[in-house]
Amino acid sequence: MKSKLSTNTKCSKRTTIKGKAFIGVDLHDSSTCFHTIDSDGGSRAQSRAPTCESLLIDQVNRIDADEIHVAIEETALTHWAVTALRPFCTSVISCDPKENHWISRNSNKADEPDSERLARLHRMGELKEVYHTDDPDRYQFKVSVQHYLDLVDEVIRAKNKVKMFLQRMGSPGFSGDMIYSPKNRAEVLDLMPNADAARCIDRYLRHVDYLIEEVKQARKEYEALGKKYAEIQRFLKMPGVGSVTAHTFSGIIVDPNRFQKAESLNRFAGLGITSKSSDGKALGYERLDKSSGNPIIKQVTYRIFLGAVSAENEIKEYYEQAIRFNGGNKKRARLTTQRKILETLWVIWTKCVEYDPKRFVHGGETQKPSLNNRRARRAKRR
């Protein structure tokens, strides 16, 4: 027998639940669906309300329970909603929608059943939480870093459009950044076949000029916000680390203590190793886990790696050792070195210590080659 569900959108009628209440929230721009279940899995309330802070809080305050646990799928609105609801709940989490296949791949997908499934997954502890800081300064620093990176991508897209336009006009001779230099602007315009084409390329180039200035301003802003975070100056003492990579790592990670071990950080950065087995037998080789991970942090470690190995230092020495350990496999050695870079930055931050060049090479063993790596096994036998 199905229980009758409360569907009020006002706080006047409350739903009393003994013990724990689990609320699934399907958040959208215009309206939001709520579904509440008790600790036994019984549905107790369902409602929809316009998406605004006061009504989100009202919907949660309708539930009278010993503990209230709220789950919201990660969207652009989620941080705002999590921040608004935290004071009124026992816990409120954001979860990764890519992991919620019961919701995303369900044939009966709609807002109301989605919120119910979210509540049930939360009750069973089957949600993968997405971290959201409660420090407004840290959050703004993260947003400023992401804004800078977005503008850099915009510059790349704008420059590619300039190159494509020049190719259409039969003027592919320019190379590198000489196209975008104001000193060469008149020469570029003269190469256009007519005045209309010259006006078009001039607009493209002025748009690039504008974006470059915005990138410079955005960098000044995030560097000003980053002055209060001591770990950034410690990062800069490591070979290959520059201002952009140091600020980006600090801004995106936010809190290093949310990772209990280096392996968790590796997976977050898209540098984790995955393996499959069935009935005690391996299914294929170990490989890089590309199903999840933050591409920004992975790119940070790659940029640091490229900068470091271009000179003689301890990181290049570690990389060369890793090549030997991995049977000459340079890609595996590079990934091993990127993990070491990531772990070193994490230790510097969590333990508030200065970078030690000696510990980078001798502080731990170089990752040994996987038993599934045939080349490594052959090299070891030789």
C-alpha positions in Angstrom: 0.0 0.0 0.0 1.4 3.3 -1.1 1.7 6.1 1.6 0.1 9.4 0.9 2.7 12.0 0.1 2.6 15.6 1.3 2.8 18.0 -1.6 2.6 21.4 0.1 5.1 24.1 -1.1 4.6 26.2 2.1 6.2 25.7 5.5 2.8 25.8 7.3 2.3 22.0 7.1 5.1 20.0 8.5 6.0 16.3 8.0 7.2 14.6 11.1 9.7 11.7 10.7 11.2 9.6 13.6 14.9 9.3 13.2 16.6 10.3 9.9 15.1 11.9 6.9 16.7 11.8 3.4 15.8 14.5 0.9 16.6 14.2 -2.8 16.7 17.6 -4.6 16.4 17.9 -8.4 17.6 21.4 -8.9 16.8 23.5 -12.0 16.8 27.1 -13.0 13.1 27.7 -12.8 11.8 25.1 -10.3 13.1 22.4 -8.0 11.7 19.0 -7.0 12.0 17.6 -3.5 11.4 14.0 -2.3 11.7 12.9 1.3 12.1 9.3 2.6 12.5 8.0 6.1 15.3 5.7 7.4 13.1 2.6 6.5 12.9 3.8 2.9 9.3 4.9 3.0 8.3 7.9 0.9 7.0 10.7 3.2 6.8 13.9 1.2 7.1 15.2 -2.3 6.9 18.7 -3.6 8.0 21.2 -6.2 8.8 24.9 -5.6 10.3 27.8 -7.6 14.0 27.9 -7.4 14.9 30.7 -4.9 16.8 30.6 -1.6 13.9 31.3 0.8 11.7 28.6 -0.8 14.5 26.0 -0.8 14.9 26.6 2.9 11.2 26.5 3.5 11.0 23.0 1.8 13.7 21.7 4.1 12.1 23.3 7.2 8.9 21.4 6.5 10.6 18.2 7.6 10.6 17.6 11.3 13.2 14.8 12.0 16.1 14.1 14.3 18.5 14.3 11.4 18.0 15.7 7.9 20.3 14.6 5.1 20.0 16.4 1.7 21.5 15.3 -1.6 21.7 17.4 -4.8 23.2 16.5 -8.1 26.1 18.6 -9.2 25.2 21.5 -11.5 26.3 25.2 -11.9 23.6 26.1 -9.2 24.7 23.5 -6.7 27.3 25.5 -4.7 24.7 28.2 -4.2 22.1 25.7 -3.0 24.5 23.8 -0.7 25.7 27.0 0.9 22.1 28.2 1.5 20.9 24.9 3.0 23.9 23.9 5.2 22.7 25.8 8.3 19.3 24.0 8.2 20.4 20.4 7.7 22.4 17.8 9.5 24.3 17.3 6.2 23.9 18.5 2.6 26.0 17.0 -0.2 26.5 17.5 -3.9 27.0 14.3 -5.9 28.5 13.4 -9.2 25.6 12.8 -11.7 27.9 10.6 -13.9 28.0 8.0 -11.2 24.2 7.9 -10.7 23.4 5.6 -13.6 20.1 4.5 -11.9 18.9 8.1 -12.6 20.6 9.1 -15.8 19.9 5.9 -17.7 16.4 5.2 -16.4 13.8 4.9 -19.0 11.3 6.7 -16.8 13.4 9.8 -16.4 11.5 12.9 -15.0 12.1 15.4 -12.2 9.8 13.8 -9.6 11.1 10.2 -9.9 14.7 11.5 -10.2 14.5 13.3 -6.8 13.1 10.1 -5.3 15.9 7.9 -6.7 18.4 10.5 -5.5 17.0 10.3 -1.9 17.1 6.5 -2.0 20.7 6.4 -3.2 21.6 8.8 -0.5 19.9 6.6 2.2 22.0 3.6 0.9 25.2 5.6 0.9 25.7 5.1 -2.8 26.4 8.7 -3.9 29.8 9.9 -4.9 30.2 13.3 -3.2 31.5 16.4 -4.9 33.4 18.6 -2.6 32.2 22.2 -1.9 34.0 24.4 0.5 32.2 26.5 3.1 35.0 29.2 3.0 33.7 32.1 0.8 37.2 33.4 0.2 38.5 30.1 -1.0 35.5 29.7 -3.2 36.0 33.1 -4.8 39.7 32.3 -5.4 38.7 29.1 -7.1 36.2 30.9 -9.3 38.8 33.6 -10.2 41.3 30.9 -11.3 38.6 29.1 -13.3 37.7 32.5 -14.9 41.3 33.0 -15.9 41.5 29.5 -17.5 38.2 30.1 -19.4 39.6 33.3 -20.8 42.8 31.6 -21.9 40.6 29.1 -23.8 38.7 31.9 -25.4 42.0 33.4 -26.6 43.0 30.1 -28.2 39.6 29.8 -29.9 39.8 33.4 -31.2 43.3 32.9 -32.6 42.2 29.7 -34.4 39.4 31.7 -36.0 42.0 34.3 -37.3 44.1 31.5 -38.8 41.1 29.9 -40.4 40.0 33.2 -41.9 43.5 33.9 -43.3 43.4 30.4 -44.9 40.1 31.1 -46.6 41.5 34.4 -47.9 44.5 32.5 -49.4 47.0 34.1 -47.0 48.4 31.1 -44.9 52.0 32.5 -44.8 52.0 33.9 -41.3 53.3 31.7 -38.6 53.3 31.8 -34.8 52.2 34.9 -32.9 53.4 37.3 -35.6 49.8 37.4 -36.9 48.5 38.9 -33.6 51.3 41.5 -33.0 50.1 45.1 -33.5 53.4 45.7 -35.2 52.4 43.4 -38.1 48.7 44.6 -38.2 49.1 46.8 -41.3 51.0 44.0 -43.2 48.2 41.5 -42.4 45.5 43.9 -43.6 47.4 44.7 -46.8 47.4 41.0 -47.7 43.6 40.9 -47.8 42.2 40.7 -51.3 39.7 43.6 -50.7 38.6 46.1 -48.2 35.7 44.0 -46.8 38.0 41.2 -46.0 40.5 43.6 -44.4 37.7 44.9 -42.1 36.7 41.3 -41.1 40.2 40.3 -40.2 40.7 43.6 -38.3 37.7 42.8 -36.2 39.0 39.3 -35.4 42.4 40.7 -34.4 40.9 43.5 -32.2 38.8 40.8 -30.5 42.0 38.9 -29.8 43.7 42.1 -28.5 40.7 42.6 -26.1 40.8 39.0 -24.8 44.5 39.2 -24.2 44.1 42.3 -22.1 41.3 40.6 -20.1 43.5 37.6 -19.5 46.2 39.9 -18.1 43.7 41.5 -15.8 42.2 38.2 -14.7 45.7 37.0 -13.8 46.3 40.1 -11.6 43.1 39.5 -9.8 43.7 35.8 -8.9 47.3 36.6 -7.9 46.0 39.3 -5.6 43.5 36.8 -4.0 46.2 34.2 -3.7 48.6 36.3 -1.6 46.9 35.2 1.6 47.6 31.5 0.9 51.1 30.5 2.1 51.3 27.2 0.2 51.6 29.0 -3.1 55.0 30.5 -2.2 56.2 27.0 -1.1 55.0 25.5 -4.4 57.1 28.0 -6.4 60.3 26.6 -4.9 59.8 23.3 -6.8 61.4 23.1 -10.3 58.9 23.6 -13.1 56.3 25.3 -11.0 55.3 28.8 -12.1 52.8 31.4 -10.9 50.0 30.0 -13.0 50.5 26.4 -12.0 50.9 27.2 -8.3 47.8 29.3 -8.1 45.8 26.9 -10.2 46.7 23.9 -8.0 45.8 25.8 -4.9 42.6 27.3 -6.4 41.2 24.0 -7.8 42.1 21.7 -4.9 40.8 24.2 -2.3 41.5 21.9 0.7 44.2 19.2 0.5 42.9 17.4 3.6 39.8 16.2 1.8 42.1 13.5 0.3 43.0 10.9 2.8 45.8 9.4 0.7 47.8 10.1 -2.4 45.9 7.5 -4.4 42.7 9.4 -3.9 44.4 12.6 -5.2 45.8 10.7 -8.2 42.3 9.6 -9.2 40.9 13.1 -8.8 43.7 14.3 -11.1 42.9 11.6 -13.7 46.2 9.8 -13.0 44.8 6.8 -11.2 45.3 3.2 -12.3 42.4 0.9 -13.1 42.3 -2.8 -13.4 39.5 -5.3 -13.9 39.2 -8.9 -12.8 36.6 -11.7 -12.6 36.8 -14.9 -10.6 40.3 -14.0 -9.5 41.6 -13.5 -13.1 42.8 -10.3 -14.6 40.7 -8.9 -17.5 43.3 -7.1 -19.6 46.2 -5.0 -18.4 46.3 -2.2 -15.8 45.8 1.1 -17.5 45.1 4.8 -16.8 41.6 5.4 -15.5 40.1 7.8 -18.0 36.6 7.5 -16.7 36.9 10.3 -14.2 39.3 13.0 -13.0 39.9 16.7 -13.1 41.7 17.6 -16.4 42.9 20.9 -15.0 45.0 19.3 -12.3 46.3 16.7 -14.7 47.4 19.5 -17.0 49.0 21.3 -14.1 51.2 18.3 -13.3 52.0 17.9 -17.1 53.1 21.6 -17.3 55.3 21.2 -14.3 56.8 18.1 -15.7 57.6 19.8 -19.0 59.2 22.8 -17.3 61.2 20.7 -14.9 62.7 18.1 -17.3 64.0 20.8 -19.6 66.8 21.5 -17.1 69.1 19.4 -14.9 67.4 18.9 -11.6 66.0 16.2 -9.2 62.7 15.9 -11.1 64.6 15.0 -14.3 66.7 12.6 -12.4 63.6 10.9 -11.0 62.1 10.8 -14.5 65.3 9.1 -15.9 65.1 6.5 -13.0 61.5 5.9 -13.8 62.4 5.2 -17.4 64.8 2.5 -16.3 62.3 1.0 -13.8 59.7 0.9 -16.5 61.8 -0.9 -19.1 62.3 2.2 -21.3 58.6 3.1 -21.4 58.7 6.9 -21.5 55.0 7.4 -21.2 54.7 5.3 -18.1 57.7 7.0 -16.7 56.2 10.4 -17.4 52.9 9.5 -15.7 54.9 8.1 -12.7 56.7 11.4 -12.4 53.5 13.4 -12.7 52.1 11.3 -9.8 55.3 12.1 -7.8 54.9 15.8 -8.5 51.3 15.7 -7.4 52.1 13.8 -4.2 54.9 16.3 -3.4 52.7 19.3 -3.8 50.1 17.6 -1.6 52.6 16.8 1.1 54.0 20.4 1.1 50.5 21.7 1.6 49.1 19.3 4.1 52.2 19.2 6.3 53.1 22.9 5.8 56.8 22.0 5.0 59.2 23.5 2.5 60.1 21.7 -0.7 63.1 19.4 -0.2 65.0 18.5 -3.5 66.6 15.4 -1.8 63.3 13.9 -0.7 61.9 14.1 -4.2 64.3 11.5 -5.5 65.1 9.6 -2.3 62.0 10.2 -0.2 60.2 7.1 -1.6 60.7 4.4 -4.1 60.1 5.0 -7.8 56.9 3.2 -8.8 57.8 -0.2 -10.0 56.5 -1.5 -13.4 53.2 -3.3 -13.5 53.3 -7.1 -13.7 51.0 -6.7 -16.7 53.6 -4.6 -18.6 55.3 -7.1 -21.0 58.1 -4.8 -21.9 58.9 -4.2 -18.2 59.0 -7.9 -17.5 61.3 -8.6 -20.4 63.6 -5.8 -19.3 63.7 -7.1 -15.8 64.6 -10.7 -16.9 67.5 -9.2 -19.0 
